[in-house]
Amino acid sequence: MKFDDKEILKNARQVLSIEHKALELSRKSLDEHFLAAVKACAQTKGRVVIVGIGKSGLIGRKIAATLASTGTPSFFVHPVEALHGDLGMITNGDVILALSYSGQTEEINKILPSLARRKLTIISMTGNEKSKLALMSDIHVKIYIDKEACPYNLAPTASTTATLAVGDALAVCLMKVKHFEKTDFAMFHPGGSLGKLLTQHVKDLMRQGKNNPVVTQKAIVKDALLVMTKTNAAGATSVIDKNGKLLGYFTDGDLRRELQKGEDVLNKNITEVMTKNPHFILDTAPAIEAAKMIHTTHVDNIPVLNKAGKVVGIIDEKDLIEFIAMLDKKA
């Protein structure tokens, strides 16, 4: 077997170009039919039941999983199994989302009359608005593609990519319509790192009490270093006024920068070398917000304040990592 590297890459890029065009066509074609599909799924008191067979069935399973994990109860039913009893899984009030690019899938079309008699809303996604499936549906969302990426225009490639993307668009629009928030996401993903951080607050993970490095505005750098060393090696300390409110933040980085000046740093007043107006976070904030702040500001830790503005702790990047690792071990 001989390989032509240039030809392989050329073919791969052509596939991606064809599928990219299919996505662009799908984006441009979104219209009142898609809007009707979103509204039907949002207003149903039941579930969104996905049906499909073959490659469309695989795409359907993914869309069902995405919907279910983002606040829209959904599950997949195989049309053949539905013909042999699984129609009983579908209840009054459910919305049906049928996937078939040709719109002529026999197994799907066989179950539609039964679903229609039960007055269930049927949404279809096909590439043919004149197909039997499209004509039997209450709402038809057309999937537009120029051609399949398969060189013989046979294997479902661009069509399944476009169908999956439109399914994702449906799920995300439903998230927006239903005001599905990050905290809701955490409830549906309690085992994931995101879920773990979303369900915890900064006060649950911060270092406090004796482990919270704090010095007053009268301290010198030498005093600050002693506090930083004693309190779990956080490598930083908050600087507070007489009322316990944050005046500044002093870190190892601040110390290194001062040492480069060649001055007697250790005896300087802490207010001369601290970072004024530092980043901080409230103890009631979700831990995920602390993680984002640490990541975006490129720092190792940040001071934690209560609603009165007093320093009550410090949260370190290591605390967040260790928390996730601990829960992963328990899982």
C-alpha positions in Angstrom: 0.0 0.0 0.0 1.4 3.3 -1.1 0.6 6.6 0.5 0.6 10.0 -1.2 0.8 12.5 1.7 -0.1 15.5 -0.4 -3.2 13.8 -1.8 -4.3 12.6 1.6 -4.1 16.1 3.0 -5.8 17.5 -0.1 -8.7 15.1 0.3 -9.0 15.9 4.1 -9.1 19.6 3.5 -11.8 19.1 0.8 -14.0 17.2 3.2 -13.7 19.9 5.8 -14.4 22.6 3.1 -17.6 20.7 2.0 -18.8 20.3 5.6 -17.9 23.9 6.4 -20.1 25.0 3.5 -22.9 22.8 4.8 -22.7 24.5 8.2 -22.8 27.9 6.5 -25.8 26.9 4.5 -27.5 25.7 7.6 -26.7 28.9 9.4 -28.2 31.0 6.7 -31.3 28.9 6.3 -32.5 29.1 9.9 -36.0 30.6 9.7 -39.5 30.6 11.2 -39.6 26.8 11.1 -36.6 26.6 13.5 -38.2 29.2 15.7 -41.3 27.0 15.8 -39.2 24.0 16.8 -37.6 25.9 19.7 -40.9 27.1 20.9 -42.5 23.7 20.7 -39.7 22.1 22.7 -39.7 24.9 25.3 -43.4 24.8 25.9 -43.9 21.1 26.1 -44.8 19.6 29.5 -43.3 16.3 28.4 -40.0 15.3 26.9 -38.3 15.7 23.6 -38.2 12.2 22.0 -35.6 11.8 19.3 -36.0 9.1 16.6 -33.6 8.2 13.9 -32.0 5.2 12.3 -28.5 4.5 11.0 -26.1 7.5 11.0 -29.1 9.8 11.8 -29.8 7.6 14.8 -26.3 8.1 16.1 -26.6 11.8 15.6 -30.0 11.6 17.4 -28.5 10.0 20.4 -26.0 12.8 20.7 -28.7 15.5 20.4 -30.8 13.7 23.0 -27.9 13.6 25.4 -27.1 17.3 24.8 -30.7 18.3 25.3 -31.0 16.3 28.5 -27.8 17.7 30.0 -28.8 21.3 29.3 -32.2 21.4 30.9 -34.5 19.9 28.3 -35.7 16.4 29.3 -35.0 14.1 26.3 -34.3 10.6 25.2 -33.7 8.5 22.1 -36.0 5.8 20.8 -35.0 3.5 18.0 -37.8 3.4 15.3 -37.6 -0.4 14.9 -37.9 -0.9 18.7 -40.7 1.6 18.7 -42.6 -0.6 16.2 -42.3 -3.5 18.7 -43.4 -1.9 21.9 -41.2 1.0 22.7 -43.9 3.5 21.6 -45.1 2.9 25.1 -42.2 4.9 26.4 -43.6 8.0 24.7 -46.3 9.8 26.7 -48.9 12.4 26.1 -47.3 15.8 25.9 -44.0 14.6 24.5 -42.6 16.3 21.4 -41.1 14.1 18.7 -37.9 15.1 16.8 -37.5 12.8 13.8 -34.2 12.8 11.9 -33.8 11.5 8.4 -31.9 13.4 5.7 -33.9 11.7 2.9 -37.1 12.0 4.8 -38.1 8.6 3.4 -36.8 6.3 6.1 -39.5 3.6 6.2 -39.1 2.6 9.9 -39.7 6.2 11.0 -42.6 6.8 8.6 -44.4 3.7 9.9 -44.6 5.0 13.5 -45.7 8.6 12.5 -49.4 7.8 12.1 -49.6 6.3 15.6 -47.8 9.4 17.0 -50.1 11.7 15.0 -53.2 10.0 16.3 -52.0 10.8 19.8 -51.8 14.5 18.8 -48.1 14.7 19.6 -46.2 17.5 18.0 -43.9 16.1 15.4 -40.8 18.0 14.4 -38.7 16.7 11.5 -35.2 17.5 10.3 -34.7 16.4 6.7 -33.1 17.7 3.5 -36.3 17.3 1.5 -39.4 19.3 2.4 -41.5 17.3 0.0 -40.6 14.0 1.6 -43.2 11.9 3.4 -41.6 12.6 6.8 -41.6 16.4 6.2 -45.2 16.4 4.9 -46.4 14.3 7.9 -44.7 16.7 10.4 -46.2 19.6 12.2 -42.9 21.5 12.0 -40.2 20.8 9.3 -36.6 22.1 9.8 -34.8 21.7 6.5 -31.2 20.7 6.5 -29.4 22.4 3.6 -26.2 21.0 2.1 -24.6 21.3 -1.3 -23.4 17.7 -1.4 -22.0 15.0 0.8 -18.3 14.9 1.5 -18.2 11.3 0.3 -16.7 11.2 -3.2 -19.7 9.2 -4.4 -22.2 11.6 -2.7 -23.5 8.5 -0.8 -22.2 8.2 2.7 -23.9 10.6 5.2 -21.1 13.1 6.0 -22.0 16.7 5.4 -25.7 16.0 6.1 -25.0 14.4 9.5 -22.6 17.2 10.4 -25.3 19.8 9.6 -28.0 17.9 11.4 -25.8 17.7 14.5 -25.0 21.4 14.4 -28.7 22.3 14.0 -29.4 20.0 17.0 -26.8 21.8 19.0 -28.3 25.2 18.0 -31.7 23.9 19.2 -30.2 22.8 22.6 -28.4 26.1 23.2 -31.4 28.2 22.2 -33.5 26.2 24.6 -30.9 26.9 27.3 -31.3 30.6 26.7 -35.1 30.5 26.5 -35.3 28.5 29.8 -32.7 30.6 31.5 -30.6 27.5 32.2 -27.7 28.8 34.4 -24.3 27.6 35.4 -25.7 26.4 38.7 -28.3 24.3 36.8 -25.6 22.9 34.7 -23.7 21.8 37.8 -26.8 19.9 39.0 -26.9 17.9 35.8 -23.1 17.4 35.9 -22.3 16.8 39.6 -19.5 14.4 38.9 -17.5 16.7 36.6 -14.9 19.2 37.7 -17.1 22.1 36.6 -20.0 20.8 38.6 -17.8 20.3 41.6 -16.6 23.9 41.5 -20.0 25.3 40.7 -21.6 23.7 43.7 -18.9 24.9 46.1 -18.4 28.4 47.4 -15.1 30.2 48.0 -15.7 30.1 51.7 -15.8 26.3 51.5 -12.3 26.1 50.1 -10.5 29.2 51.3 -7.7 29.2 53.8 -8.9 31.0 56.9 -8.1 31.6 60.6 -4.5 30.7 61.3 -4.0 29.7 57.7 -4.9 33.1 56.4 -1.8 35.3 56.0 -2.6 38.9 57.1 -0.4 41.8 58.2 -1.4 45.3 59.2 -0.4 48.5 57.4 2.3 49.1 60.1 4.2 45.9 59.3 7.6 45.9 57.5 8.5 43.4 54.8 10.3 41.2 57.2 7.1 40.8 59.3 5.2 39.9 56.1 7.7 37.2 55.1 7.4 35.6 58.5 3.6 35.5 58.2 3.7 34.2 54.7 6.1 31.4 55.8 4.0 30.3 58.7 0.6 30.2 57.0 0.9 27.1 54.7 3.4 28.8 52.4 0.8 30.7 50.4 3.5 33.0 49.0 1.3 36.0 49.7 -0.3 38.1 52.4 -3.2 40.5 52.6 -2.4 44.0 54.0 -5.3 45.3 56.2 -6.2 48.5 58.0 -7.3 48.7 61.7 -10.8 47.6 60.7 -9.6 44.5 58.9 -10.4 45.9 55.4 -8.1 45.2 52.5 -5.5 47.9 51.7 -3.2 45.8 49.5 -1.6 42.5 48.7 2.0 41.4 48.9 3.4 38.4 47.1 6.7 36.6 46.4 6.6 38.4 43.0 6.5 41.8 44.6 9.5 40.8 46.8 11.5 39.6 43.8 10.8 42.9 42.0 12.0 44.9 45.0 15.2 42.8 45.4 16.1 43.6 41.8 16.3 47.3 42.8 19.2 46.4 45.2 17.6 48.2 48.2 17.1 47.2 51.8 13.7 45.6 51.2 13.3 43.8 54.5 12.9 47.0 56.5 10.6 48.8 54.2 7.1 49.4 55.3 4.7 46.9 53.6 2.6 49.7 52.1 5.6 50.9 50.0 6.0 47.6 48.2 2.5 46.0 48.3 0.2 45.8 45.3 -2.5 48.4 45.8 -6.1 47.7 44.6 -5.5 44.0 44.1 -7.9 41.5 42.7 -10.1 39.9 45.3 -13.2 37.8 45.6 -16.1 37.5 48.0 -16.5 34.4 50.2 -20.0 33.9 48.9 -18.9 33.6 45.2 -18.9 30.2 43.5 -15.5 28.5 43.6 -15.6 28.4 39.8 -15.4 32.2 39.8 -12.2 32.1 41.8 -10.8 29.5 39.4 -11.6 31.8 36.5 -10.1 34.9 38.2 -6.9 33.1 39.1 -6.6 31.8 35.5 -7.3 35.1 33.7 -5.1 37.3 36.0 -2.2 34.8 36.0 -1.8 34.8 39.8 -1.5 31.9 42.3 -3.9 33.2 44.8 -6.3 36.0 45.8 -7.6 37.5 49.0 -11.2 36.7 50.1 -13.5 39.3 51.6 -16.8 39.1 53.3 -19.7 41.3 52.3 -18.6 43.9 54.8 -15.3 44.2 53.0 -13.1 42.6 55.6 -10.4 40.1 54.7 -11.6 36.6 55.9 -9.3 34.3 53.9 -7.2 33.6 50.9 -7.9 31.1 48.1 -5.0 29.4 46.3 -4.9 27.7 43.0 -3.6 24.6 44.8 -6.7 24.5 47.0 -8.9 24.3 43.9 -6.8 21.5 42.3 -6.6 19.5 45.5 -10.3 19.8 46.1 -11.1 18.3 42.6 -8.5 15.6 43.1 -9.9 14.6 46.4 -13.4 14.3 45.0 -12.2 12.3 42.0 -10.6 9.8 44.4 -13.9 9.4 46.2 -15.9 8.9 43.0 
